[in-house]
């Protein structure tokens, strides 16, 4: 359903309620709330009343923008009693903000469907996931290895500035962080935006590793993936969950040759939802169609 507004001429999030003050600003990185709890998931509004957005997880920061019963949201993080969410309207525009967690509930999907947990990789006893803040990665690596993670700048484009990190300490995998989608996800720092697996030393959360057969991948992940053939003739199978993508590449004998986890630009993710006729998030978001 279209997001409702009390006064149609009000630009989203530009005008706050009479209780808001300057501390409610959501425009600067310094105002972004640390991620006490993160887990990308789909929520549904369950309330007979309007559920208002807040620019910060504080009662005084209430805005005039709201969603209504049965609207679906993408939740990125929880802080105290608030959830940081994104609402996508029919035109593909995104509205971000905090809502009260008591007004929404998790949408449950049958076991086996693609979920956020499929974008977590265990590298030398350190769980690393797409969208994970770099500070958490550093702390986990230090706790497990006693070594401090160093960042090396790779480059930048229209979407993000990318850094490589010197973990794991081998050539079997690589991890990259960037500021991609930081405003949508309310990240005040770089987060993991790509994980590459090159050898059988590491495996996915469903137990797939380099050298496994295509049939095993389909058995483990199901049939929601998108197949493609690259310009060099390499076949790929991708599984997308909102702005997160997991791609398996296969050699001539249909064996897994590489595994890549990547965070997609938010604009691309929205276009894919539009092409899938699913901006309302009424259908499972793992069954997605890429725009041609």
ZAMARGU-4260 file (C-alpha; in steps of 0.2 Angstrom, whole numbers, plus 5000, padded with zeros to 4 digits):
<rodrens>
0) 5000/5000/5000 | 5006/5018/4997 | 5013/5026/5012 | 5001/5038/5020 | 5005/5056/5024
5) 4995/5069/5034 | 5000/5083/5023 | 5004/5078/5005 | 5015/5093/5002 | 5027/5088/5016
10) 5043/5081/5010 | 5047/5064/5018 | 5057/5067/5034 | 5060/5085/5031 | 5047/5090/5044
15) 5046/5083/5061 | 5032/5083/5074 | 5031/5098/5087 | 5041/5087/5099 | 5056/5085/5088
20) 5072/5095/5090 | 5089/5097/5082 | 5096/5081/5091 | 5084/5071/5080 | 5093/5075/5064
25) 5097/5060/5053 | 5107/5068/5040 | 5125/5065/5047 | 5135/5050/5050 | 5137/5055/5068
30) 5119/5053/5071 | 5118/5035/5065 | 5115/5023/5080 | 5128/5009/5083 | 5122/4992/5078
35) 5118/4984/5095 | 5108/4970/5085 | 5108/4967/5066 | 5099/4955/5055 | 5091/4959/5039
40) 5073/4952/5039 | 5056/4956/5032 | 5043/4963/5044 | 5025/4966/5043 | 5015/4980/5052
45) 5002/4973/5064 | 4993/4988/5071 | 4975/4995/5070 | 4984/5012/5072 | 4996/5022/5061
50) 5014/5016/5064 | 5025/5032/5063 | 5043/5034/5058 | 5056/5041/5069 | 5072/5050/5063
55) 5081/5043/5079 | 5076/5029/5091 | 5069/5041/5103 | 5051/5046/5107 | 5054/5064/5104
60) 5060/5061/5086 | 5043/5056/5079 | 5039/5061/5061 | 5023/5064/5051 | 5027/5049/5040
65) 5018/5032/5044 | 5014/5015/5037 | 4998/5005/5041 | 4992/4988/5045 | 4999/4974/5034
70) 5012/4985/5025 | 5029/4976/5024 | 5046/4983/5029 | 5064/4978/5027 | 5072/4978/5045
75) 5091/4981/5046 | 5094/4983/5065 | 5086/4984/5082 | 5091/4997/5095 | 5081/4996/5112
80) 5063/4996/5107 | 5065/5002/5090 | 5069/4994/5073 | 5078/5003/5059 | 5068/4999/5043
85) 5065/5003/5024 | 5048/5005/5016 | 5047/5003/4997 | 5032/5011/4989 | 5025/5006/4972
90) 5036/5018/4962 | 5051/5011/4970 | 5055/5025/4982 | 5063/5020/4998 | 5058/5028/5015
95) 5070/5024/5029 | 5068/5027/5048 | 5065/5020/5065 | 5048/5012/5070 | 5043/5004/5086
100) 5047/4986/5087 | 5031/4982/5096 | 5021/4987/5080 | 5029/4975/5068 | 5032/4956/5068
105) 5044/4945/5058 | 5037/4937/5042 | 5041/4918/5043 | 5046/4908/5028 | 5047/4889/5027
110) 5063/4881/5031 | 5075/4880/5017 | 5071/4896/5009 | 5086/4909/5006 | 5088/4920/5021
115) 5100/4932/5028 | 5109/4918/5037 | 5115/4912/5019 | 5127/4927/5018 | 5137/4923/5033
120) 5154/4914/5031 | 5165/4906/5044 | 5183/4910/5040 | 5195/4903/5053 | 5182/4903/5067
125) 5177/4921/5063 | 5159/4923/5056 | 5159/4937/5043 | 5143/4942/5034 | 5138/4955/5021
130) 5134/4971/5029 | 5143/4968/5045 | 5152/4984/5052 | 5171/4983/5050 | 5173/4987/5069
135) 5164/4970/5073 | 5176/4961/5060 | 5191/4969/5068 | 5185/4964/5086 | 5181/4947/5081
140) 5198/4944/5072 | 5208/4951/5086 | 5198/4940/5099 | 5201/4924/5089 | 5219/4927/5082
145) 5227/4941/5093 | 5230/4951/5077 | 5224/4968/5072 | 5215/4969/5055 | 5223/4982/5043
150) 5213/4990/5028 | 5220/4994/5011 | 5211/5005/4999 | 5206/4997/4983 | 5197/5011/4974
155) 5181/5020/4972 | 5166/5022/4960 | 5149/5030/4959 | 5143/5019/4973 | 5156/5017/4986
160) 5174/5018/4992 | 5181/5000/4994 | 5195/4993/5005 | 5202/4976/5006 | 5206/4969/5023
165) 5221/4958/5027 | 5211/4943/5034 | 5210/4929/5032 | 5229/4927/5032 | 5230/4916/5016
170) 5225/4916/4998 | 5210/4905/5000 | 5198/4919/5003 | 5197/4938/5003 | 5186/4951/5011
175) 5182/4969/5006 | 5173/4983/5015 | 5165/4999/5009 | 5152/5012/5012 | 5140/5005/5000
180) 5122/5007/5005 | 5128/5015/5022 | 5113/5027/5022 | 5100/5015/5018 | 5107/5003/5031
185) 5111/5017/5044 | 5129/5012/5045 | 5141/5025/5052 | 5156/5015/5046 | 5162/5004/5032
190) 5154/4987/5032 | 5158/4970/5023 | 5152/4972/5005 | 5161/4957/4997 | 5168/4940/5001
195) 5177/4929/4989 | 5181/4910/4991 | 5194/4903/4980 | 5198/4886/4988 | 5190/4871/4997
200) 5197/4877/5013 | 5181/4887/5017 | 5163/4883/5013 | 5146/4891/5013 | 5133/4890/5028
205) 5125/4876/5018 | 5141/4866/5016 | 5145/4870/4998 | 5164/4872/4994 | 5175/4874/4978
210) 5174/4858/4968 | 5156/4853/4972 | 5144/4848/4959 | 5130/4859/4952 | 5117/4846/4957
215) 5123/4847/4975 | 5122/4866/4975 | 5104/4865/4969 | 5100/4851/4982 | 5106/4863/4996
220) 5100/4879/4989 | 5084/4875/4979 | 5078/4882/4963 | 5076/4901/4966 | 5093/4905/4959
225) 5096/4914/4943 | 5107/4906/4930 | 5118/4916/4918 | 5133/4914/4906 | 5147/4927/4907
230) 5156/4934/4892 | 5170/4922/4895 | 5158/4907/4894 | 5158/4904/4913 | 5141/4898/4920
235) 5135/4906/4936 | 5121/4903/4948 | 5115/4917/4959 | 5104/4918/4974 | 5099/4936/4979
240) 5091/4942/4995 | 5086/4961/4994 | 5103/4969/4992 | 5114/4953/4995 | 5120/4941/4982
245) 5128/4924/4982 | 5135/4918/4966 | 5143/4901/4962 | 5153/4900/4946 | 5155/4883/4937
250) 5169/4876/4926 | 5166/4866/4910 | 5162/4850/4921 | 5149/4859/4931 | 5160/4860/4947
255) 5160/4875/4958 | 5175/4886/4953 | 5172/4901/4964 | 5160/4908/4977 | 5157/4926/4979
260) 5146/4935/4991 | 5143/4953/4986 | 5132/4968/4992 | 5122/4976/4978 | 5119/4994/4976
265) 5102/4998/4983 | 5096/5006/4967 | 5100/4989/4958 | 5091/4979/4972 | 5075/4990/4970
270) 5075/4988/4951 | 5076/4969/4953 | 5061/4969/4965 | 5052/4980/4952 | 5056/4968/4939
275) 5050/4954/4950 | 5034/4963/4954 | 5038/4962/4972 | 5041/4979/4979 | 5027/4976/4991
280) 5037/4961/4998 | 5022/4950/4998 | 5031/4936/4990 | 5047/4928/4996 | 5061/4939/4991
285) 5073/4925/4986 | 5063/4922/4970 | 5069/4937/4961 | 5071/4942/4943 | 5085/4953/4936
290) 5081/4967/4925 | 5087/4965/4907
</rodrens>
